[in-house]
Amino acid sequence: MTYYYRMGEIPHKRHTQFRQPDGRLYHEEVMGIHGFAGIQSILYHLHPPTAVARIPAAIPAHISYADSGPLRPRHLRAAPVAEGGNAVDGRVPLMGNHDVVLYVGRPTEAMPYWYKFAHGDDIIFIHEGTGRLESQFGDLRYRPGDYLVIPTGVMWRLIPDENIAQRMLFVESYGHVTPPKRYLNNYGQFLENSPYCERDIRTPEKLVTHDERGEFEVRVKARGAITQFIYNHHPLDVVGWDGHLWPFAFNIEDFEPITGRVHQPPPVHQTFDGPGFVVCSFVPRLFDYHPLAIPAPYNHSNVDSDEVLYYVEGDFMSRKGIERASLTIHPNGIPHGPHPGTYEGSIGKERTEELAVMVDTFHPLRLTTAACELEDEGYAYSWLPGTAV
């Protein structure tokens, strides 16, 4: 993240002796990105984090993409995706490229193992449900509307609250996720005109140090497979840490929309920046207030990007026939815009209550077989006059 935080017990100076009550040294671990020239944190363990007892298997983790036919706008009705499994095993991949993969999931179980993605950061958008994100940095409660941003290297698992329905959108990034640079000053602090700031970011709430012995599994996704690592000690044995790299939560309700006299372009909704993609938040807001304003977006061509919208709540003023938990994909190469009637129909409206997450990618997305099975085949023709949607 962009600012310093600490939890638990740490020594006065880094890389110096820090001893347990019985005189043994704690085991220091430096976790950093960009060859330790980027942000980093230092963690202190009861046991060496390198003490792996067994490496029993590597599970293939390749995603199978489909031949999805001609270039066209698409609508995926993802609401009926089946409940089941945990937040990693139960998620369904829908689309991706070499920069990012998007999944949806409705987990019903706690993860029995800890997990980390070795090639980049994870974002989990919580559409429905409450529970706990557990990591070596501590416990962090989640609720609807939360973006959980988990840096690579963090061992995590999701523990949903019992008997609470869960629905999530997963953004798996092949690189690091940051706030947009234009929101930050030269010192990494959020600027006054940014749509959110440090006060809106929730850190881990409680550091729980485990010292149990037994058999504990950590799964690492890397190089096209998920490798199982078995430890004889509990992997969450951290007594303290400090630094700038840690998992955090940011709730979409805390995104303050930027509005204007005329319709503002999509970058005003940007929330995060990733390698080859951006994440935007469309939240309830006042419409444009020029006397001749047209609140619905103008037709636009995605010259350089594919646009994916995940519909969370409310009525999206430029679309008809879109359901809660739907996804639309508008690929580069063809224009898109408001459905018939919505352009004129938006005139005079003062506000919108829509809530949606947008992912724009700068390389083409490929759809999976599971995504093709969810497709609304008539969507590509829904701009024709008189089309029922």
NORGI-V774160 format. One record per pair of residues at least 24 apart in sequence whose ideal C-beta (glycine too) atoms are under 10 Angstrom apart, sorted by the first residue. I is the first residue (numbers start at 1). J is the second residue. D is the distance in whole Angstrom. If there is no record, write none. Layout:
i->(I I)
j->(J J)
d->(D D)
This chain:
i->(1 1 1 1 1 1 1 1 1 1 1 1 1 1 1 1 1 2 2 2 2 2 2 2 2 2 2 2 2 2 2 3 3 3 3 3 3 3 3 3 4 4 4 4 4 4 4 5 5 5 5 5 5 5 5 5 5 5 5 5 6 6 6 6 6 6 6 6 6 7 7 7 7 7 7 7 7 7 7 7 7 7 7 8 8 8 8 8 8 8 8 8 8 8 8 9 9 9 9 9 9 9 10 10 10 10 10 10 10 10 11 11 11 14 14 14 15 18 18 18 20 20 20 26 26 26 26 27 27 27 27 29 29 29 29 30 31 31 31 31 31 31 31 31 31 31 32 32 32 32 33 33 33 33 33 33 33 33 33 34 38 38 38 38 39 39 39 39 39 39 39 39 40 40 40 40 40 41 41 41 41 41 41 41 41 41 41 41 42 42 42 42 42 43 43 43 43 43 43 43 43 43 43 44 44 44 44 44 44 44 45 45 45 45 45 45 45 45 45 45 46 46 46 46 46 46 46 46 46 47 47 47 47 47 47 47 47 48 48 49 49 49 49 49 49 49 49 51 51 51 51 52 52 52 52 52 52 53 53 53 53 53 53 53 54 54 54 54 54 54 54 55 55 55 55 55 56 56 56 56 56 57 57 57 57 57 58 58 58 58 58 58 58 58 58 59 59 59 59 59 59 59 60 60 60 61 61 61 61 61 61 61 61 61 61 62 62 63 63 63 63 63 63 63 63 63 63 63 63 64 64 64 64 65 65 65 65 65 65 65 65 65 65 65 66 66 66 66 66 66 66 66 66 67 67 67 67 68 68 68 68 68 68 68 68 68 68 69 69 69 70 71 71 71 71 71 71 72 72 72 72 72 72 72 72 72 73 73 73 73 73 73 73 73 73 73 73 73 73 74 74 74 74 74 74 74 74 74 74 74 74 74 74 74 74 75 75 75 75 75 75 75 75 75 75 75 75 75 75 75 75 75 75 75 75 76 76 76 76 76 76 76 76 76 76 76 76 76 76 76 76 76 77 77 77 77 77 77 77 77 77 77 77 78 78 78 78 78 78 78 78 78 78 78 78 78 78 79 79 79 79 79 79 79 79 79 80 80 80 80 81 81 81 81 81 81 82 82 83 83 83 83 83 83 84 84 85 85 86 86 86 86 86 86 86 86 86 86 87 87 87 87 87 87 87 87 87 87 87 87 87 87 87 88 88 88 88 88 88 88 88 88 88 88 89 89 89 89 90 90 91 91 91 91 91 92 92 92 92 92 92 93 93 93 93 93 93 93 94 94 94 94 94 94 94 94 94 94 94 94 94 95 95 95 95 95 95 95 95 95 95 95 95 95 96 96 96 96 96 96 96 96 96 97 97 97 97 97 97 97 97 97 97 98 98 98 98 99 99 99 99 99 99 99 99 99 99 99 99 100 100 100 100 100 100 100 100 100 100 100 100 100 100 100 100 100 101 101 101 101 101 101 101 101 102 102 102 102 102 102 102 102 102 102 102 102 102 102 103 103 103 103 103 103 103 104 104 104 104 104 104 104 104 104 104 105 105 105 105 105 105 106 106 106 106 106 106 107 107 107 107 107 107 107 107 108 108 108 108 108 108 109 109 109 109 110 110 110 110 110 110 110 111 111 111 111 111 111 111 112 112 112 113 113 113 113 113 113 113 113 113 113 113 114 114 114 114 114 114 114 114 114 114 114 114 114 114 115 115 115 115 115 115 115 115 115 115 115 115 116 116 116 116 116 116 116 116 116 116 116 116 117 117 117 117 117 117 117 117 117 117 117 117 117 117 118 118 118 118 118 118 118 118 119 119 119 119 119 119 119 119 120 120 120 120 120 120 120 120 120 120 120 120 121 121 121 121 121 121 121 121 121 121 121 121 121 121 121 121 121 121 122 122 122 122 122 122 122 122 122 122 122 122 122 122 123 123 123 123 123 123 123 123 123 123 123 123 123 123 123 123 123 124 124 124 124 124 124 124 124 124 124 124 125 125 125 125 125 125 125 125 125 125 125 125 126 126 126 126 126 126 126 126 126 127 127 127 127 127 127 127 127 127 127 127 127 127 128 128 128 128 128 128 128 128 129 129 129 129 129 129 129 129 130 130 130 130 130 131 131 131 131 131 131 131 132 132 132 132 132 132 132 133 133 133 133 133 133 133 133 134 134 134 134 134 134 135 135 135 135 135 135 135 136 136 136 136 136 136 136 136 136 136 136 136 137 137 137 137 137 137 137 137 137 137 137 138 138 138 138 138 138 138 138 138 138 138 138 139 139 139 139 139 139 140 140 140 140 140 140 140 140 140 141 141 141 141 141 142 142 142 142 142 143 143 143 144 144 144 144 144 145 145 145 145 145 145 145 145 145 145 145 145 145 146 146 146 146 146 146 146 146 147 147 147 147 147 147 147 147 147 147 147 147 147 147 147 148 148 148 148 148 149 149 149 149 149 149 149 149 149 149 149 149 149 150 150 150 150 151 151 151 151 151 151 151 152 152 152 152 152 153 153 154 154 154 155 155 155 155 155 155 156 156 157 157 157 167 167 167 169 169 169 169 169 169 169 171 171 171 171 171 171 171 171 172 173 173 173 173 173 173 174 174 174 174 175 175 175 175 176 176 176 176 177 177 177 177 177 177 177 177 178 178 178 178 179 179 179 179 179 180 180 180 180 180 180 180 181 182 182 182 183 183 183 188 193 194 194 195 195 195 195 195 195 195 195 195 195 195 196 196 196 196 196 196 196 196 197 197 199 200 200 200 200 200 200 200 200 201 201 201 201 201 202 202 202 202 202 202 203 203 203 203 204 204 204 204 204 205 207 207 207 207 207 208 208 208 209 209 209 209 209 209 210 210 210 210 210 211 211 211 212 212 250 251 252 252 252 252 252 252 252 252 253 253 253 253 254 254 255 255 255 255 255 256 256 257 257 257 257 257 257 257 258 259 259 259 259 259 259 260 260 260 260 260 261 261 261 261 261 261 262 262 262 262 262 262 262 262 263 263 263 263 263 263 263 263 263 263 264 264 265 265 265 266 266 266 266 266 266 266 267 269 269 269 270 270 271 271 272 274 274 274 275 276 276 276 276 276 277 277 277 277 277 277 277 277 277 278 278 278 278 278 278 279 279 279 279 279 280 280 280 280 280 280 280 281 281 281 281 281 282 282 282 282 282 282 282 282 282 282 282 282 283 283 283 283 283 283 283 283 284 284 284 284 284 284 284 285 285 285 285 286 286 286 287 287 287 287 287 287 287 287 288 288 288 289 292 293 293 293 293 294 294 294 294 294 294 295 295 295 295 295 295 295 295 295 295 295 296 296 296 296 296 296 296 296 296 296 296 296 297 297 297 297 297 297 298 298 298 299 299 299 299 299 299 300 300 300 300 301 301 301 301 301 301 301 302 302 302 302 302 302 302 302 302 302 303 303 303 304 304 304 304 304 305 305 305 305 305 305 305 305 305 305 306 306 306 306 306 306 306 306 306 306 306 306 307 307 307 307 307 307 307 307 308 308 308 308 308 308 309 309 309 309 309 310 310 310 310 310 311 311 311 311 312 312 312 312 313 313 313 313 314 314 314 314 314 315 315 315 316 316 316 316 316 316 317 317 317 317 317 317 317 317 317 318 318 318 318 318 318 319 319 319 319 319 320 320 320 320 321 321 321 321 321 321 321 322 322 322 322 322 323 324 326 326 326 326 327 327 327 327 327 328 328 328 328 329 329 329 329 329 329 329 330 331 331 331 332 332 332 332 332 332 333 334 335 336 337 338 339 339 339 339 340 340 340 340 340 340 340 341)
j->(39 41 149 151 178 179 188 198 201 203 243 244 245 246 247 248 250 39 178 179 183 184 187 188 189 190 197 198 201 244 248 39 187 188 189 190 198 201 203 244 39 41 188 242 243 244 246 41 137 198 201 203 204 241 242 243 244 245 246 248 41 42 203 207 240 241 242 243 246 43 137 138 203 204 205 206 207 238 239 240 241 242 246 43 44 137 138 207 208 209 238 239 240 241 242 44 207 209 238 239 240 241 42 43 44 239 240 241 242 243 42 44 240 42 242 243 42 44 239 240 44 46 239 237 238 239 240 51 237 238 239 136 153 238 241 243 136 137 151 152 153 154 241 243 245 246 153 243 244 245 120 121 151 152 153 175 176 244 245 176 176 178 244 245 151 176 178 188 243 244 245 246 153 242 243 244 245 136 137 151 153 154 241 242 243 244 245 246 240 241 242 243 245 136 137 237 238 239 240 241 242 243 246 209 237 238 239 240 241 242 136 209 233 235 236 237 238 239 240 241 209 210 211 233 234 236 237 238 239 211 213 231 232 233 234 235 237 233 237 136 155 218 231 233 235 237 238 231 232 233 235 218 229 230 231 232 235 215 216 229 230 231 232 233 215 217 228 229 230 231 232 220 227 228 229 230 217 227 228 229 230 219 225 226 227 228 219 220 222 223 224 225 226 227 228 89 219 221 225 226 227 228 224 225 226 93 117 219 221 222 223 224 225 226 227 224 225 93 94 95 96 101 103 172 224 366 368 369 370 93 368 369 370 93 95 96 97 365 366 367 368 369 371 372 95 366 367 368 369 370 371 372 373 366 367 369 372 95 329 365 366 367 368 369 371 372 375 367 372 375 380 331 332 333 334 364 380 329 330 331 334 375 377 379 380 381 307 328 329 330 331 334 335 336 379 380 381 382 383 308 327 328 329 330 331 365 367 371 372 374 375 376 377 379 380 309 311 319 321 322 323 326 327 328 329 330 374 375 376 377 378 379 380 382 389 104 308 310 325 326 327 328 329 367 370 371 372 373 374 375 376 379 321 322 323 325 326 327 373 374 375 376 379 104 106 167 169 310 311 323 324 325 326 327 370 371 374 104 106 167 311 323 324 325 326 374 106 323 325 374 105 106 167 325 370 374 106 108 107 108 109 165 166 167 108 109 109 111 110 111 112 113 115 157 158 159 160 166 111 115 122 124 131 133 148 156 157 158 159 160 166 168 170 113 115 117 122 156 157 158 170 219 221 226 113 115 219 226 166 168 124 168 169 170 172 170 368 370 371 373 374 170 172 367 368 369 370 371 169 170 308 310 327 329 365 367 368 370 371 372 374 306 308 327 329 359 361 364 365 366 367 368 370 371 171 172 174 361 365 366 367 368 371 174 276 277 306 361 362 363 364 365 366 174 275 276 363 172 173 174 175 274 275 276 277 361 362 363 365 171 172 173 174 175 177 274 275 276 277 279 308 359 361 362 363 365 170 171 172 173 174 365 366 368 169 170 171 172 277 308 310 327 329 359 361 365 368 371 168 169 170 171 172 368 370 167 168 169 170 310 325 327 370 371 374 158 166 167 168 169 170 160 165 166 167 168 325 131 158 159 160 165 166 167 168 160 162 163 164 165 166 158 159 160 166 134 157 158 159 160 161 162 156 157 158 159 160 217 219 157 216 217 155 157 216 217 218 219 226 228 229 230 235 154 155 156 157 216 217 218 219 220 229 231 234 235 236 150 154 155 156 157 158 217 218 219 220 221 226 150 151 152 153 154 155 156 218 219 220 221 222 150 151 152 153 154 156 172 173 174 219 220 221 222 226 152 153 220 221 222 223 226 227 152 172 173 174 175 221 222 223 151 152 171 172 173 174 175 176 177 221 274 275 149 150 151 152 153 154 171 172 173 174 175 176 177 178 247 272 274 275 148 149 150 151 152 154 156 170 171 172 173 177 221 247 147 148 149 150 169 170 171 172 173 177 250 271 272 274 279 357 359 148 149 150 156 158 168 169 170 171 172 249 167 168 169 170 171 252 279 281 310 312 357 359 158 160 166 167 168 169 249 251 252 165 166 167 168 169 310 311 312 313 324 325 355 357 164 165 166 167 168 312 324 325 158 160 161 164 165 166 167 168 160 161 164 165 166 158 159 160 161 162 164 166 157 158 159 160 161 205 206 157 158 159 204 205 247 248 249 158 159 204 208 236 247 204 207 235 236 238 246 247 204 207 208 209 210 235 236 237 238 241 246 247 203 204 207 236 238 241 243 245 246 247 248 203 204 205 206 207 208 209 236 238 241 246 247 204 205 206 207 208 236 202 203 204 205 206 246 247 248 249 202 204 205 206 249 166 168 202 249 251 249 251 253 251 252 253 312 313 249 250 251 252 253 254 255 281 283 312 313 355 357 202 248 249 250 251 252 253 254 171 177 201 248 249 250 251 252 254 255 271 272 279 281 357 202 247 248 249 250 173 176 177 178 179 201 246 247 248 249 250 272 279 177 246 247 248 176 177 244 245 246 247 248 176 177 221 222 245 220 245 245 246 247 218 219 220 229 235 236 236 247 218 219 236 312 324 325 308 310 312 325 327 357 359 272 274 277 279 308 310 357 359 221 272 274 275 276 277 279 274 275 276 277 274 275 276 277 245 273 274 275 271 272 273 274 275 277 278 279 272 273 274 275 250 270 271 272 273 267 270 271 272 273 278 279 273 267 270 273 270 271 273 244 258 256 258 254 255 256 257 258 268 269 270 271 281 283 250 251 252 254 255 256 271 281 254 256 254 248 249 250 251 253 254 255 256 248 249 250 251 254 247 248 249 250 251 254 246 247 248 249 241 246 247 248 249 249 236 238 239 240 241 234 236 238 234 236 237 238 239 240 234 235 236 237 238 236 237 239 236 237 281 281 281 282 283 312 313 355 356 357 281 283 284 355 281 283 280 281 282 283 285 283 285 281 282 283 284 285 286 352 285 285 286 287 288 289 351 286 288 289 290 293 288 289 290 291 292 293 288 289 290 292 293 294 295 298 287 288 290 293 294 295 296 297 298 346 288 297 297 298 300 297 300 302 305 307 358 360 360 356 357 358 358 360 357 358 359 359 361 362 362 305 360 361 362 363 305 306 308 359 360 361 362 363 365 305 358 359 360 361 362 308 357 358 359 360 307 309 356 357 358 359 360 312 355 356 357 358 309 310 311 312 314 316 352 354 355 356 357 358 312 313 314 352 353 354 355 356 313 314 351 352 353 354 355 351 352 353 354 350 351 352 317 346 347 348 349 350 351 352 346 349 350 350 347 346 347 348 349 338 343 344 346 347 348 338 342 343 345 346 347 348 349 350 351 352 337 338 339 341 342 343 344 345 346 347 349 352 336 337 338 342 343 346 337 338 343 335 336 337 338 343 383 330 335 336 337 330 332 333 334 335 336 337 330 331 332 333 334 335 336 360 361 362 332 333 335 332 360 361 362 363 330 331 332 359 360 361 362 363 364 365 330 331 332 333 359 360 361 362 363 364 365 366 331 332 336 358 359 360 361 365 357 358 359 360 361 365 356 357 358 359 360 355 356 357 358 359 354 355 356 357 354 355 356 357 353 354 355 356 352 353 354 355 356 352 353 354 342 352 353 354 355 356 342 343 345 346 349 351 352 353 354 342 343 345 346 352 354 354 356 379 382 389 382 387 388 389 376 378 379 382 387 388 389 354 356 376 379 389 376 355 356 374 376 379 356 357 359 371 374 356 358 376 379 359 361 365 367 371 375 379 360 361 364 365 360 361 362 363 364 365 364 380 383 383 383 383 382 383 387 389 382 383 384 385 386 387 389 385)
d->(7 10 8 8 9 9 9 9 7 8 9 6 7 6 9 6 10 8 8 6 9 6 9 5 7 7 10 7 8 7 10 10 10 7 7 9 6 8 10 7 10 9 10 7 7 6 10 8 9 10 10 5 8 9 7 7 8 10 6 9 9 10 10 10 7 7 4 8 10 10 7 6 8 7 9 8 4 9 10 6 6 8 9 9 8 10 8 5 10 7 7 5 3 6 9 7 9 9 10 5 4 10 7 9 6 8 4 7 5 10 10 8 9 6 8 9 8 6 9 9 10 7 8 10 9 6 8 9 9 10 10 9 10 8 9 9 9 10 8 9 5 8 9 8 6 9 9 8 9 7 10 9 7 7 8 10 6 10 7 8 8 10 9 8 9 9 9 9 7 4 5 9 10 10 5 7 6 10 8 9 9 10 6 7 3 7 4 6 9 6 6 6 10 6 8 10 5 9 8 4 9 8 10 10 9 6 5 5 7 9 8 9 9 9 9 5 6 7 10 10 7 8 6 7 9 10 4 8 7 8 10 8 9 5 8 9 5 9 10 9 9 10 9 10 7 8 9 7 7 7 10 9 5 7 6 9 10 8 9 8 5 6 5 9 9 10 8 8 4 9 9 10 7 7 6 7 9 9 5 9 6 10 9 9 8 5 10 9 9 9 9 4 7 5 7 10 8 9 6 4 8 7 7 6 8 10 10 10 6 9 9 6 5 5 10 6 8 5 10 9 6 6 9 10 9 9 6 10 10 8 6 6 9 9 8 8 9 9 4 7 6 8 9 10 10 8 6 6 5 9 7 5 9 9 9 10 9 9 10 10 7 4 9 9 8 6 8 9 9 10 9 6 9 6 6 9 10 9 9 8 8 10 10 8 4 9 9 7 7 5 7 7 10 6 6 5 10 8 9 9 8 7 4 8 8 10 7 8 9 9 6 8 9 6 7 10 10 9 8 7 9 6 7 5 8 10 9 7 4 9 8 4 9 8 9 9 9 10 9 7 4 8 7 8 9 6 9 9 4 6 7 9 10 9 6 8 6 9 10 5 8 6 10 5 10 9 9 8 9 9 10 5 6 6 9 8 6 9 10 9 9 5 6 4 7 9 10 9 9 8 7 6 8 8 8 8 7 10 8 5 10 8 8 9 6 8 6 9 7 4 7 9 9 8 7 9 9 10 6 8 10 7 9 9 10 9 8 4 9 8 8 7 8 8 5 10 10 10 8 8 9 8 8 8 10 10 10 10 9 10 9 7 9 5 9 9 8 5 8 10 9 9 9 10 5 9 7 8 9 10 9 10 7 9 9 7 6 6 4 9 8 9 7 8 7 9 9 10 4 6 5 7 10 6 10 8 9 9 6 7 9 8 10 9 7 9 8 6 9 5 6 6 6 6 10 8 7 10 7 5 7 7 6 3 6 6 7 6 9 6 7 5 7 9 10 6 8 7 5 10 10 7 6 10 9 8 8 8 4 9 8 9 10 9 7 7 6 8 10 7 8 8 10 6 9 8 10 9 8 7 4 8 7 9 9 8 7 6 7 8 7 8 9 10 9 10 8 8 5 8 6 10 7 6 5 7 9 9 7 10 6 10 5 9 7 7 10 10 10 9 7 10 9 8 10 9 7 7 4 6 10 9 8 4 6 7 9 10 9 8 10 7 9 7 8 4 6 5 10 8 9 10 10 9 4 6 5 8 7 5 7 9 9 10 10 6 8 9 9 7 6 6 9 9 7 5 8 7 8 8 9 7 6 6 5 7 7 8 6 7 9 8 10 6 9 9 10 6 8 9 10 8 5 8 9 6 8 6 6 4 8 10 9 7 9 9 5 8 8 6 8 9 5 10 7 4 5 5 7 8 10 8 8 7 6 5 6 9 9 9 8 5 9 7 5 4 9 9 9 8 10 8 8 4 8 8 8 8 7 7 6 7 8 10 9 6 7 5 8 8 7 4 8 7 6 10 10 7 8 7 9 9 4 8 7 9 7 6 8 6 8 10 10 9 6 4 8 7 8 9 9 7 8 5 10 9 10 8 8 6 9 9 9 9 10 8 4 6 6 8 10 6 9 9 7 10 9 8 5 6 4 8 10 10 9 9 6 7 5 6 3 7 7 8 5 5 10 8 6 5 4 5 9 7 7 9 7 5 8 8 9 10 8 6 8 8 10 7 10 8 8 6 9 8 7 10 7 10 10 7 9 8 6 9 9 10 10 10 7 5 8 5 8 10 10 8 5 7 9 7 6 10 9 5 6 9 8 3 7 6 4 7 10 9 8 9 8 9 6 6 5 8 6 10 7 7 5 6 9 9 6 8 6 8 10 6 9 8 10 9 9 6 9 8 7 10 9 9 9 9 9 10 9 5 4 5 9 10 9 9 8 9 8 10 8 10 5 7 5 8 9 10 9 9 10 9 7 5 7 7 10 9 7 7 8 8 8 10 7 8 5 9 10 10 6 9 10 9 10 7 6 8 7 7 10 9 9 5 9 7 8 10 5 7 7 9 7 10 10 10 9 10 8 8 8 5 6 9 9 10 6 7 10 7 10 10 10 10 9 6 10 5 9 9 8 6 9 9 8 8 7 10 10 9 6 9 9 5 7 9 7 9 9 7 8 10 6 3 8 9 10 9 7 7 10 5 7 5 9 9 10 8 7 5 8 10 9 9 8 7 7 8 5 8 7 5 8 10 7 9 9 9 9 10 9 8 8 9 10 9 5 5 7 6 8 8 8 8 8 9 7 9 10 6 6 7 8 9 9 9 8 10 10 6 7 9 4 8 9 5 7 5 10 9 10 6 4 7 8 9 7 9 6 8 9 7 7 8 9 10 9 7 8 7 8 10 7 9 9 8 6 6 5 9 4 8 5 6 9 10 6 10 10 9 9 10 5 9 6 8 10 7 9 7 9 7 9 9 10 9 9 4 9 5 10 8 9 8 8 5 8 4 8 10 9 6 5 8 7 8 10 10 6 8 8 9 6 6 4 9 10 7 5 9 5 9 6 8 9 10 9 5 9 7 7 7 8 6 7 9 8 9 9 9 9 8 9 10 10 8 7 7 9 9 10 7 9 9 8 9 10 9 9 10 9 9 10 6 5 6 8 9 9 6 6 4 7 9 10 8 8 7 5 8 9 10 7 7 6 8 9 9 9 7 4 8 7 9 8 8 6 8 8 10 9 9 9 8 8 6 7 4 8 7 9 10 10 9 9 8 6 9 9 7 7 6 5 7 7 7 6 9 9 7 5 8 8 7 10 9 6 6 6 6 9 10 10 8 9 9 8 9 10 9 6 8 6 6 10 10 10 9 10 4 7 9 6 9 9 7 8 4 9 10 5 5 8 8 4 8 9 10 9 7 6 9 9 9 7 8 8 5 7 3 8 9 10 9 7 7 6 9 8 8 7 4 8 9 6 7 4 8 8 8 7 8 10 10 6 8 10 6 9 10 6 9 9 9 6 10 5 6 5 8 9 10 7 5 6 9 9 7 5 8 8 6 5 10 8 8 8 7 8 5 8 10 9 7 5 7 7 7 5 7 5 8 10 10 6 5 7 8 8 8 5 9 8 4 6 6 8 8 4 8 7 4 4 5 8 8 7 6 9 8 10 5 9 6 6 10 8 6 7 10 5 9 6 5 8 10 8 10 9 9 10 10 9 9 7 9 9 4 8 9 8 7 9 8 3 10 9 9 9 9 9 10 10 9 8 10 10 10 9 8 8 10 10 9 7 10 10 7 8 9 9 10 10 10 7 7 10 9 9 9 7 10 9 10 10 8 8 9 6 6 9 7 8 6 8 6 8 7 9 9)
